[in-house]
């Protein structure tokens, strides 16, 4: 479920943009950016567990 969060917030941002609601649109875009940045930081700093 957590993997769907940026897609849901991005979809909400696009929908709010299409209906003309600027403030929620920008808010959801910024929330999506923060989620992507947090996941990028987590995945770039955690050890890569490969089973060979």
Secondary structure, DSSP 8 states (H G I E B T S, - for coil): -GGGHHHHHHHHHHHHHHTT-HHHHHHHHHHHHHHHHHHHHHHHHS------
